[in-house]
Amino acid sequence: MQYIPSSGPFIPIAKLIVVFPALAYQLFFEDHTAAAVVELEKNVTRTIRATLRTIDSPPPAAFLKSPDSYLSGWNDVDIVRNN
């Protein structure tokens, strides 16, 4: 298999979140990997329900937009449900 390089320069995620704020959680995974694992494993059911959404049950607007937490967009939601 032959390697095909990207067509342009590498742009760090930190620079892209200005334009794509829903990529901010990637900084949390990159910069605080151990904390991300703890957060995701704390309540696996909640993590899965927060992540797997449908158009009929969308996530809160703040979901994925924190560089300090994956699930903080759900802080004001008592129970994460898939309707």
N, C-alpha and C positions, 0 to 999 in steps of 0.2 A: 504494500500500500504506500502510495506516495503522499508526503505531507504537502498540503497547500496552505501557505501562509494567508493571514487575513489581508484584506485589501487596503487597510488603513492603519493608522497608529492606534495603540491600545489607549483606551480612555478609562480611567479608574471610576468605579461606581460612585465614589464620593463626589465626583464632578457631574455625574449624570443625574443625581437625585434632585438637582435644581430643576431640571426639565421633567424628570420622571420620579416624582416623590414616592410612588409606590415601590420603588427599589430600595428605600432606606433600610428596610429590615435586613438586606444583604450585608450592610455594614455591621449590624449587630451580630450576624452569623460569623462574619470575618474577624471582627475585632474582639468579640467576647464569646468565642465558641463554647467554652465550658459553661458559661451562664446561659447560653441558648439551649444547651442540652438539658440543664436543670429545669429551665422554664417549660420546655416542650414535654418533658417527662413528668412534670408535677401532676398534670391531669391529662392523660393521653386522650381520653374521650373528648374533653373540651378542645384540645388542640386539633383533633381530627375534624370535629364539627365546625370549628372556626375556619379551618382551611378549605374544606370541601363544601362549597356553597352552590346554590342554584340561582337562576335569575329570579325565582319566586321568593327566595330567602337570601338576599344579598348581605354582604358584610357591612359593618359601619364604615363611614367615609374615612375614618382614621386608621383602619386596618392596613398594615404593612408600611405605614409612613413614619415609624419611629426607628431611629438608629440605635435605640437602647432597649428594645423589646420587640418580640414578634407578636405577642398577644395583647399588648397594651391598648390597642384599638377597641378591644372588647371589655375594658375595665368597667364601663358603665352598664354592662349587660349582665344580669344575674345568671341567666341560664342561656347557653348557646344552643339553639335548636335548629334542626333542619325541618322545615315545615313541608 
